[in-house]
């Protein structure tokens, strides 16, 4: 309907557009006329005046020259107006009167007004049609257009057909087409009555031009006359058109649907097929009529020899169609009438019918009217056991919800198989949700000891039903048990019904135990579980009680010979074990490794089981089979099952459990510490074990003497250490090396354990020394573990002042070992840096620092307040020690910090003399050049630096220098700042034995020193208090003396004396002479020769001693 309105609106819109176009054209022409009138007003133009005249002459006899006669009524007209409107009247000049018999006066009034005013008053459709006929007849073209336009705007279903007929008759082509379009657009709104008056020819033409299916349109209008025209026109292809199935409905189907059986008969007579098949829907005409419930059509088709068996197997038979239809009483009666002549077991290939016969489809249909149909089918040989392609049968359809038991009974009476398999399983399995159908089938002898395709029996399925519908499951079980039900059948998991009952409902277990016959309680499932074992593992103790009451054995065993108690203990089922022990299960059985139930329970942490076993008197001190011979307590604590362990302790378990191991006898505490079981060890400690027990070694040489505290610290078991201290462990206990636990903590860098030990109320162990003389603090310092050392000092500040066997405190040791970090640490703990060693040397840390490689040690000691001139027991200052150690860098540091150079040691040596004595050229140079020292100073035996230098062996002087270099350094340093007299006095000074530096150098074979001294004016003839000179001192050879004499560059200073080297004393008669070459004093006998000394520039002869004369003449070789 909506589509028709839309189409009609489109017509009106198109017409409006046309009128608008005409109006535009008219306006254009009007404007042209106005412009052609010149400058005069349009109202004075000829056209305007003619139009005005025409209007004025309407119903005005003025100038009238013509009359019109209509139904006896006379109208005064004008020929010029009529001639303008039409050319129909060619001889108008000779006519004064015209009669119009076609119109009534009322209608002519409208036409007459239009002729003069160009206005057609509104009127009804009939008048417009009359006006249209009039305008067409008398060639009033303008009126024709106006009438056509007005009729187009009025088109509707009610007037469309008469207007169409008028337009066709009068040749109004556009109006006719508009009517045809409206008919096509709103065909469903038209009835046959609308076209009843339309001629067959015109209607046929209308349908051909506007209908998509002319034949069906003719049938719908029930126009046999038009149908006849259709037959004539399409004679050659009539059969094809009559059996066309491309449309939704064939011609014959439409005619019988409309119950136009006369037309239907004509169609059949002209070739319409009563057995027409519709490929698109896989139906025959008869099927369609059955589905629509058109019994009259069905009867008509049968009367016209329709086939009751489809020629195409993919098409349902009439009986199948009836079976799936919404059957009425009338249709049912008709269906019953054709059963005897139909194939009752025919099955169509139509997929949606699933190869079901009419009987199967009828059983599936819930229409109660079909019961009679089903009975009739059965009586006519329908097979009740046909299985469709869904593996379903007729009996199945009648028993599933909603059940039709009366029909089912009729099927069974006619041979339906009650044990038929549906969906590969027995029918009975599918009825477990419907107690009524289930009991019905049981009452008809269905087998109950059957299984489905998976191997699950009916009884298993019933028990499973307890999970979702307990009440239904109970009713089904009770109903089934009244028959010969086997309760020992096994499903695919090797489970009996009672196995499933245990998992689903205790009530099911109770019913089966009470009503089941010959139950075998020992049957096991695929997991080797009996029903009793399953109930226990599932914690279904109420089920277990029922099963035991039914005769199951409490001590049933598995293939390994383990009873339920042992199995449950191994699986950690604590409450199960308690249950079994309460029912007197055998607890004396052991597993394959020899472990008892108690031991296994302890390892599993099963407190309830342990308590129950202890309650029945098991041995709580029995030895564990896997605990290296220790008691079963080890199983509990090693697995941290301390609740179980506490139970053992409460029942008197031995906490020590001394056991002989490979090399020693150990307590359980030792064993746990070795295994690193901290929590286990703490448990033993807190429960009162011996905290100071030591291992008992077979060989005393293997005994390390460690207590549990030593072991805990060594293994890093801090919590154990804490527990041991809390329980009174001996903190002063020493191992075989004299180490306390604190020593071990420092050695193992166990900071946490050290902290715990130092937090103890009594820490006398801090001062304990091991056999190596180390206290914990000194050990920490030696290991440079300053954090540990700091912690010890914080706990006992005076610990840093303890001395070792050498009398050294920790600062001394740190300095001596060049450990700057430790030095800084100890100074940071406010250790007194001025303390001396407690040995015979009485050195301070600053003295010791002269031997340290790192000068920062000395600097930090000085900054810490060390006495810069502190003296040792031999009087040495750090400056002396620095000189001895050849540490010029440290000596300079000491000097920079105000060290005194004048202090004498017990030998009377200053630091300068000490540097010379030790051959330290660099130190001597620094003292000579950077310090204000007395270079002429002598020691207690009156030896100056020159004496000491003269006696230096070459190996004592530092590398790259010699004693001669050192001598030259001293001489050159003094010669530039001392007067000649004092310098010669320094060079010629004698020690307590009268030895000059030259004599000592000669005695020591130090030729270089001798030459340096001679070059600086030393006297060769100087004699010591024993009368010895260089000339008289016994040497293996005189080579050195000759070399010195030969090397003299100038005459040396004369020596003096009372005796000649030959032994002659000088007197008045024995005068003294001096050798002009060597300067010694000689007698005349020893100096008989005289000769010039060229190398001295002496040209005249001078006195020489025999030795010099020989050297000068022969050379020293």
URRA-V340703 format. One record per pair of residues at least 12 apart in sequence whose ideal C-beta (glycine too) atoms are under 7 Angstrom apart, sorted by the first residue. I is the first residue (numbers start at 1). GAP is how many residues later the second one is. D is the distance in Angstrom with one decimal. If there is no record, write none. Layout:
i = <I:I>
gap = <GAP:GAP>
d = <D:D>
//
This chain:
i = <1:3:4:4:4:7:7:7:8:8:11:11:11:11:12:15:15:15:33:54:54:55:55:57:57:58:58:58:61:63:64:64:64:65:65:66:66:66:66:66:67:67:68:68:69:69:70:70:70:70:71:71:73:75:79:81:81:85:85:86:86:86:87:88:88:102:102:102:103:103:107:107:107:110:110:110:111:111:114:120:125:125:128:128:128:129:131:131:132:132:132:132:133:135:136:136:148:148:148:151:151:152:152:155:155:155:157:157:157:157:160:160:160:161:161:161:163:163:164:164:164:164:165:165:167:168:180:180:180:183:183:184:184:192:192:195:200:200:200:200:203:203:204:204:213:214:215:215:215:216:216:216:216:218:219:219:219:219:219:219:220:222:222:224:227:227:231:238:238:239:242:242:242:242:243:243:243:245:245:245:250:251:251:252:252:252:252:252:252:253:253:255:256:256:256:256:257:257:259:261:264:268:274:274:274:274:275:275:275:277:277:282:282:282:283:284:284:285:286:286:286:286:287:287:287:287:289:290:290:290:290:290:291:291:293:293:295:295:295:298:299:308:308:308:309:309:309:313:313:314:314:314:315:315:316:316:316:317:317:317:317:317:318:318:319:319:319:319:319:320:320:320:320:322:322:323:323:323:323:323:324:324:326:327:327:327:329:332:332:332:335:336:336:336:339:339:339:340:344:344:344:344:344:345:345:345:354:354:354:355:355:356:357:357:358:359:359:359:359:359:360:360:360:360:362:362:363:363:363:363:364:366:371:374:374:375:378:378:384:384:384:384:385:385:385:385:391:391:391:392:393:393:394:394:395:395:395:395:395:396:396:396:398:399:399:399:401:403:403:403:405:408:412:418:418:418:418:419:419:424:425:425:426:426:427:428:428:428:429:429:429:432:432:432:432:435:435:435:438:439:442:442:448:448:448:449:449:449:454:455:455:456:456:457:457:459:459:459:459:459:460:460:460:462:462:462:463:463:463:463:463:464:464:466:466:466:467:470:473:474:477:477:478:481:481:487:487:487:487:488:488:488:493:493:494:494:495:496:496:497:498:498:498:499:499:499:502:502:502:502:502:502:503:506:506:506:509:509:509:510:513:513:513:519:521:521:521:521:522:528:528:530:531:531:532:532:532:532:532:532:533:535:536:536:536:536:536:537:539:541:544:548:554:554:554:554:555:555:560:562:562:563:563:563:564:564:565:565:565:565:565:565:565:566:566:566:568:569:569:569:569:569:569:570:570:572:572:574:574:574:574:575:577:577:577:577:578:578:578:581:581:581:587:587:587:593:594:595:596:597:598:598:598:598:599:599:599:599:601:602:602:602:602:602:603:603:605:605:605:605:606:607:607:607:610:610:611:614:614:620:620:620:620:621:621:628:628:628:629:630:630:630:630:631:631:631:633:633:633:633:633:634:634:636:637:637:637:637:637:638:638:638:640:640:642:645:649:655:655:655:655:655:656:656:656:663:663:663:664:664:664:664:665:665:666:667:667:667:668:669:669:669:669:669:670:670:670:672:673:673:673:673:673:673:676:678:678:678:681:681:682:682:682:685:685:685:686:691:691:691:691:691:692:692:692:692:693:694:694:703:704:704:705:705:706:707:707:707:708:708:709:709:709:709:709:710:710:710:712:713:713:713:713:713:713:714:714:716:716:718:718:718:721:721:721:722:725:725:731:731:731:731:732:732:732:734:737:737:738:738:738:739:740:740:741:742:742:742:742:742:743:743:743:745:746:746:746:746:746:746:747:749:751:751:754:754:755:758:758:758:763:763:766:766:766:766:767:767:773:773:775:775:776:777:777:777:777:777:777:778:778:778:780:781:781:781:784:784:784:786:786:786:789:790:790:793:800:800:800:803:806:807:807:807:808:809:810:811:811:811:811:811:812:812:812:814:815:815:815:815:815:816:816:818:818:818:820:820:820:823:823:824:827:827:833:833:833:833:833:834:834:834:840:841:841:842:842:843:844:844:844:845:845:846:846:846:846:846:847:847:847:847:849:850:850:850:850:850:850:851:855:855:855:858:858:859:862:868:868:868:868:869:869:869:874:874:875:875:875:876:877:877:877:878:878:879:879:879:879:879:880:880:880:882:882:883:883:883:883:883:883:884:884:886:886:886:886:886:888:888:888:891:891:892:895:895:901:901:901:907:907:908:908:909:910:910:911:912:912:912:912:912:913:913:913:913:915:916:916:916:916:917:918:919:919:919:919:919:920:921:921:921:921:921:921:922:924:924:925:928:928:935:935:935:936:941:941:942:942:943:944:944:945:946:946:946:946:947:947:947:949:949:949:949:949:950:950:950:950:950:950:951:951:952:962:963:963:963:964:964:964:967:967:968:971:971:974:975:984:987:987:987:987:988:988:988:993:993:994:994:995:996:996:997:998:998:998:998:998:998:998:999:999:999:999:1001:1002:1002:1002:1003:1005:1007:1007:1010:1011:1014:1014:1014:1015:1017:1019:1019:1019:1019:1020:1020:1020:1020:1021:1021:1021:1021:1021:1022:1023:1027:1029:1029:1031:1031:1031:1032:1042:1042:1043:1045:1045:1045:1045:1045:1046:1046:1046:1048:1050:1051:1051:1051:1051:1052:1052:1053:1054:1054:1055:1055:1055:1056:1057:1060:1060:1060:1060:1061:1061:1061:1062:1062:1062:1064:1070:1071:1073:1073:1075:1075:1075:1075:1075:1076:1076:1076:1076:1076:1077:1077:1077:1077:1078:1078:1080:1082:1086:1086:1087:1087:1087:1089:1089:1090:1090:1090:1091:1091:1091:1093>
gap = <188:182:181:182:185:174:175:178:147:174:141:144:167:170:141:134:137:138:14:27:62:61:62:21:59:55:58:59:15:15:12:13:14:13:14:12:13:16:30:32:29:30:30:32:28:30:30:33:35:38:33:34:32:37:13:34:35:30:55:52:53:54:52:50:51:31:32:35:27:31:20:23:24:13:17:21:20:23:29:26:29:34:19:22:23:37:12:16:12:15:34:38:37:12:34:35:24:26:27:12:24:23:26:23:24:27:29:32:33:37:19:22:23:33:34:37:12:16:12:15:16:42:33:37:12:34:26:29:30:23:27:26:27:29:30:26:23:25:26:29:20:23:22:25:34:16:15:26:36:31:33:35:38:12:32:35:36:39:41:44:34:38:41:39:36:39:39:32:33:32:25:28:29:30:29:30:33:31:33:34:26:16:21:12:15:16:20:24:33:32:35:12:33:38:41:44:37:40:37:39:36:36:27:30:31:32:31:32:36:35:38:32:33:68:32:26:31:16:12:15:20:32:28:29:31:34:12:28:31:32:35:41:30:34:35:38:35:36:39:36:35:30:33:34:33:34:37:35:36:34:35:36:33:35:32:34:37:25:26:29:31:41:20:24:16:20:23:25:39:28:33:38:41:13:51:35:38:39:42:47:37:41:41:40:42:43:40:37:40:41:38:36:37:40:37:38:41:40:14:33:36:37:38:12:37:38:34:35:36:33:34:32:25:29:19:15:18:23:25:35:26:28:34:37:12:15:31:34:35:44:33:36:36:33:36:35:32:36:27:30:31:32:30:31:32:35:31:32:33:30:27:29:17:22:13:16:21:25:32:26:31:34:13:32:38:42:33:31:33:34:35:32:32:23:26:27:28:27:28:29:27:28:24:26:14:13:18:30:23:29:32:29:30:33:44:37:40:41:38:40:37:41:32:35:37:36:37:40:38:36:37:35:36:32:34:21:26:28:30:38:31:37:40:14:15:18:34:37:38:41:45:36:40:38:39:42:37:35:35:33:31:34:33:34:35:25:29:30:32:31:32:35:32:33:31:32:30:27:35:15:14:21:33:26:32:35:29:32:33:36:38:41:35:34:36:37:34:37:38:36:33:34:37:31:26:29:30:31:34:30:31:26:16:21:12:15:16:20:24:32:31:12:28:32:37:40:43:36:36:38:35:35:26:29:30:31:30:31:32:27:29:22:23:26:16:21:12:15:16:20:21:22:32:23:25:31:12:28:31:32:35:37:40:21:30:32:34:32:33:34:35:33:24:29:32:35:30:31:34:31:32:35:26:29:31:32:31:30:26:16:12:15:20:34:25:26:33:36:12:30:33:34:39:42:32:36:34:36:38:39:38:36:37:40:34:37:36:33:37:28:31:32:33:32:33:31:33:43:30:27:29:38:41:22:23:26:12:15:20:24:35:34:37:12:35:40:43:46:47:37:39:42:39:40:41:38:38:13:29:32:33:34:12:33:34:34:35:39:31:32:33:34:30:31:29:22:23:26:16:12:15:20:24:39:25:38:41:12:35:38:39:42:44:47:39:39:41:42:36:39:37:38:41:38:39:42:37:17:33:36:37:38:15:37:38:41:15:12:13:33:31:32:30:31:29:22:23:26:16:21:12:15:20:24:32:25:31:34:12:28:31:32:35:37:40:30:34:32:34:34:35:38:32:35:36:34:31:35:26:29:31:34:32:33:36:34:33:34:31:32:33:31:25:28:16:12:15:23:24:34:27:33:36:12:30:33:34:37:39:42:32:36:36:37:34:37:36:33:34:37:32:33:26:29:30:33:32:35:31:32:24:27:16:12:15:16:22:23:33:26:32:35:12:29:33:41:35:37:38:35:36:39:36:35:39:36:26:29:31:35:33:30:31:32:29:26:16:12:15:20:22:34:25:33:36:12:30:33:34:37:42:32:35:34:35:36:34:36:37:34:37:36:33:37:12:28:31:32:33:31:32:33:33:31:32:30:31:29:22:23:26:16:21:12:15:20:24:32:23:25:31:34:12:28:31:32:35:37:40:34:34:35:38:32:35:34:35:26:29:30:31:30:31:34:31:32:29:30:31:29:22:26:34:16:21:12:15:20:22:32:25:31:34:12:41:28:31:32:35:37:40:30:34:32:34:36:37:72:34:35:38:32:35:34:35:36:26:30:32:32:33:31:32:30:23:27:16:12:15:21:25:33:24:26:32:35:12:29:32:33:50:31:38:33:37:38:39:47:38:36:37:40:44:45:48:36:42:45:44:41:45:35:38:39:50:50:51:49:50:48:42:45:25:21:24:41:51:44:50:53:14:17:18:21:60:47:50:51:54:56:59:49:53:14:46:43:45:46:44:45:48:42:45:44:41:45:12:41:33:26:29:30:31:30:31:34:31:32:30:31:29:22:26:16:12:15:16:20:22:24:32:23:25:30:31:12:28:31:38:30:35:33:36:34:36:30:34:38:34:36:33:34:36:60:32:58:59:60:34:57:58:59:60:33:34:32:32:51:30:49:76:29:69:74:73:33:62:63:66:71:65:69:70:29:46:25:26:28:45:26:27:26:20:25:24:25:26:25:24:21:22:23:26:19:21:25:21:23:24:19:13:13:14:30:12:28:29:30:33:17:22:26:27:28:16:27:31:35:27:30:25:23:19:20:16:17:18:15:20:12:13:14:13:18:21:19>
d = <6.2:6.6:5.0:3.1:5.8:6.9:7.0:3.6:6.9:6.3:6.8:7.0:5.6:6.8:6.3:6.7:5.5:6.6:5.6:6.1:5.5:6.4:5.7:5.9:6.3:6.6:3.7:5.9:4.5:6.0:4.0:6.3:6.0:6.1:5.3:6.1:4.9:6.6:6.1:7.0:6.8:4.9:5.5:6.4:6.4:4.2:5.1:6.0:5.0:4.4:5.9:4.6:4.7:5.6:5.4:5.8:6.2:5.4:5.8:5.5:4.8:5.2:6.3:4.6:4.5:6.7:5.7:6.9:5.9:5.7:5.1:5.0:6.2:5.9:6.8:6.4:6.0:6.3:6.2:5.7:6.3:5.3:5.8:5.9:5.9:5.2:6.8:5.5:7.0:4.2:6.5:6.0:6.2:5.9:4.4:7.0:5.3:6.4:4.9:5.6:5.7:5.9:5.4:6.2:6.4:5.5:6.3:5.3:6.2:6.9:5.2:5.2:6.2:5.2:5.9:5.7:6.8:5.5:6.1:3.7:6.8:6.8:6.1:6.4:6.2:6.1:6.0:5.7:4.8:6.5:5.6:3.7:7.0:4.5:5.4:5.5:6.7:4.0:5.0:6.0:6.5:5.4:4.9:4.8:5.5:6.6:6.1:6.0:5.0:6.8:6.7:6.2:5.3:5.8:6.0:4.9:5.1:6.8:6.4:5.8:7.0:5.5:6.8:6.3:6.4:6.6:5.9:5.7:5.9:3.7:5.7:6.3:5.3:4.3:6.4:5.0:5.7:6.8:5.1:6.9:5.8:5.5:6.3:6.0:5.1:6.9:4.2:6.5:6.4:5.5:6.2:5.9:6.5:6.9:3.9:5.9:6.4:6.7:6.0:5.5:6.6:5.7:5.3:5.0:6.5:4.4:5.9:5.1:6.8:5.7:6.3:5.7:5.7:5.7:6.5:6.1:5.8:6.6:6.5:5.3:5.2:5.6:7.0:6.1:6.8:4.6:6.6:6.0:4.5:5.8:5.9:6.9:6.2:5.6:5.6:5.5:4.8:5.4:5.2:5.6:6.7:5.6:5.9:4.7:6.8:5.5:6.6:6.4:4.9:6.4:4.4:5.8:6.2:6.9:4.5:5.6:6.1:6.6:6.7:4.6:6.7:6.7:6.3:6.6:6.9:6.7:5.2:6.5:3.7:6.0:6.5:4.8:5.7:4.2:6.8:4.7:3.5:4.0:6.0:6.8:5.1:6.4:6.7:5.3:5.2:5.9:6.5:5.2:6.7:6.1:6.1:7.0:6.7:5.4:5.1:6.5:5.2:6.2:6.2:5.2:5.1:5.8:4.5:5.4:6.2:5.5:4.6:4.9:5.0:4.8:4.4:4.5:6.5:5.2:6.0:6.4:4.8:4.1:6.7:5.6:6.0:5.9:5.1:6.6:4.9:6.8:4.5:4.0:5.1:6.4:4.5:7.0:5.8:5.8:6.9:6.2:6.4:4.7:4.5:5.3:6.0:4.0:6.9:6.1:5.3:6.6:6.0:4.9:6.4:5.6:5.4:6.4:5.5:6.5:6.0:5.2:4.5:6.4:6.5:4.8:6.0:6.8:6.3:5.8:4.2:6.8:6.0:6.2:6.0:4.7:5.4:6.8:5.5:5.7:5.1:6.1:4.5:5.9:5.3:4.5:4.1:5.8:5.0:7.0:6.8:5.6:4.9:6.1:5.5:6.4:5.9:5.7:6.4:5.8:6.2:6.2:5.5:6.4:6.2:5.6:6.5:6.8:5.7:5.4:5.8:6.8:5.0:6.7:5.2:5.6:3.7:4.3:6.2:4.5:6.3:6.6:6.0:6.8:6.6:4.4:4.8:5.6:5.6:4.7:5.2:6.1:5.1:4.4:4.9:5.9:5.3:6.0:6.5:4.2:3.8:5.0:5.1:6.2:6.8:6.5:6.5:5.6:6.8:4.5:7.0:5.8:3.9:7.0:5.2:6.6:5.0:6.3:5.8:5.2:4.7:4.3:4.5:5.3:6.7:6.2:5.4:6.9:4.6:5.5:5.6:5.7:5.9:5.1:4.6:6.1:5.5:4.9:6.5:6.7:4.9:5.2:4.8:5.2:7.0:5.4:5.2:7.0:4.3:6.6:6.5:6.5:5.9:3.9:6.6:6.0:7.0:6.0:5.5:7.0:6.1:4.9:6.9:4.4:6.7:7.0:6.0:6.0:6.6:6.4:6.9:4.5:6.8:6.6:6.5:5.5:6.8:6.8:6.7:5.3:6.9:5.3:5.9:5.2:6.7:6.9:6.5:6.6:5.9:5.6:5.8:6.5:6.1:4.7:6.9:4.2:6.7:6.1:6.1:5.2:6.1:5.8:6.4:5.1:4.6:5.0:6.6:6.7:6.2:6.8:5.7:4.4:6.3:4.1:6.9:4.6:5.3:6.3:6.9:6.3:3.9:6.9:4.6:6.2:5.2:4.4:7.0:6.6:6.0:6.2:6.7:5.6:4.5:5.0:6.6:6.3:6.8:5.0:5.0:6.0:5.7:6.8:4.7:5.3:6.5:5.7:4.3:4.0:6.2:5.0:4.6:5.4:6.5:3.5:7.0:5.9:7.0:4.5:5.4:6.4:4.6:5.0:5.4:6.2:4.7:5.0:4.9:6.4:4.6:6.1:5.2:6.6:6.5:6.8:4.4:4.9:5.0:5.4:6.0:6.8:6.1:4.3:6.1:5.4:5.2:6.5:6.7:6.1:6.9:6.4:6.7:6.8:3.6:5.3:6.9:6.9:5.5:5.6:5.4:6.9:5.4:5.9:5.4:6.7:5.6:5.9:6.3:4.2:6.4:6.1:6.3:6.3:6.3:5.9:4.3:5.7:4.4:6.6:6.9:4.0:5.3:6.9:6.6:5.1:6.1:6.0:4.9:5.1:6.8:5.5:5.6:6.8:7.0:6.5:6.1:4.5:5.9:6.2:6.7:6.8:6.2:4.8:5.4:5.3:6.8:4.8:6.0:5.8:4.6:4.4:6.0:5.2:6.3:5.9:5.2:5.1:6.5:4.4:5.4:6.1:5.2:6.6:6.8:6.7:5.8:6.4:5.5:5.3:4.1:4.0:4.9:6.8:6.6:4.7:6.0:6.8:6.7:5.0:4.7:6.8:4.5:5.6:5.4:5.5:6.2:4.7:4.5:4.9:6.8:5.7:4.6:5.2:5.8:7.0:5.5:4.2:5.2:6.1:4.9:5.0:7.0:5.1:6.5:5.5:6.6:5.8:7.0:5.1:6.2:4.8:6.4:6.8:5.5:5.4:6.9:3.8:4.1:4.7:4.4:5.2:6.1:6.8:5.2:5.2:6.6:4.2:5.7:5.4:6.0:6.0:5.1:4.9:4.7:6.9:6.3:5.2:6.6:6.3:6.7:6.5:5.6:6.2:6.5:6.0:6.7:4.4:5.9:6.1:6.0:7.0:4.9:5.3:6.7:6.2:5.1:5.1:6.9:6.0:5.9:5.7:4.6:6.7:4.7:6.4:6.5:6.7:5.6:6.9:6.4:5.2:6.1:4.9:6.7:5.8:6.2:6.5:6.8:4.4:6.2:6.8:6.9:4.7:5.9:5.8:4.7:5.0:6.0:4.5:3.3:3.6:5.2:6.2:5.8:6.8:4.8:5.1:6.4:5.1:5.6:5.7:5.7:6.0:4.9:4.4:5.1:5.8:5.7:5.0:6.7:4.6:4.9:5.7:5.0:5.6:5.5:5.3:6.3:6.3:6.2:4.8:5.2:5.4:4.6:6.0:4.8:6.8:6.1:5.8:6.0:5.3:5.7:5.3:4.4:5.1:6.2:6.9:4.6:5.5:6.4:6.8:5.1:4.1:6.2:4.6:7.0:6.0:5.2:5.2:5.6:5.7:4.0:4.4:5.0:5.6:5.4:5.6:5.6:6.0:6.3:5.5:5.6:6.4:5.3:6.5:5.5:5.8:5.0:6.1:5.1:6.1:5.7:4.7:6.6:3.8:4.4:4.8:6.7:5.3:6.9:5.7:6.8:6.4:5.0:4.5:6.8:4.1:5.7:5.2:4.8:6.0:6.9:5.1:4.4:3.7:6.2:5.5:4.6:5.9:4.9:6.8:4.5:6.9:6.6:5.2:3.7:5.1:5.6:5.1:5.8:5.7:6.4:5.7:6.3:4.9:4.7:5.6:6.0:3.5:3.5:5.0:7.0:5.6:6.4:6.6:4.7:5.1:7.0:6.5:6.8:5.8:5.9:6.1:6.1:4.7:4.8:5.4:6.4:5.0:6.8:5.5:4.2:3.5:5.7:6.8:5.9:6.7:5.6:4.1:6.1:5.4:6.7:6.9:6.3:6.3:6.0:6.7:4.5:6.8:6.4:5.0:5.0:5.5:4.7:4.5:5.1:4.7:6.6:5.6:5.2:6.7:6.2:6.8:3.7:5.5:5.1:5.7:5.7:5.1:4.7:6.4:6.3:4.6:4.1:3.6:6.5:5.9:5.1:5.4:5.5:7.0:6.1:5.6:6.7:5.4:3.0:5.5:5.8:4.6:4.7:5.1:6.1:5.0:6.2:6.8:5.6:6.3:5.6:6.0:5.2:6.5:6.1:6.6:5.7:5.9:3.5:3.6:4.9:6.7:4.6:5.7:6.0:4.6:6.9:4.3:6.9:6.7:6.9:6.2:6.1:7.0:6.1:6.5:4.6:6.5:6.8:6.0:6.4:5.8:6.7:5.7:6.2:6.6:6.6:6.4:6.9:5.6:5.9:4.6:4.5:6.1:5.5:5.0:6.0:6.0:3.0:6.7:5.8:2.9:6.0:5.5:5.4:6.8:6.5:6.9:5.2:6.5:6.9:5.5:5.8:3.1:5.5:6.0:6.9:6.0:4.7:6.7:5.5:6.8:4.3:6.8:6.2:6.2:7.0:6.3:5.5:6.4:4.0:5.8:4.7:4.7:5.9:5.2:5.7:6.1:5.0:6.7:5.5:4.2:5.8:7.0:6.8:6.7:6.3:6.7:5.3:4.7:6.0:6.9:5.1:5.7:5.9:6.6:5.5:4.0:5.4:6.3:6.9:3.8:5.8:6.3:5.8:5.4:3.8:6.7:6.5:5.3:6.8:4.9:5.5:6.1:5.0:6.2:4.8:5.3:4.4:6.1:5.3:6.6:6.2:6.7:6.9:6.9>
//
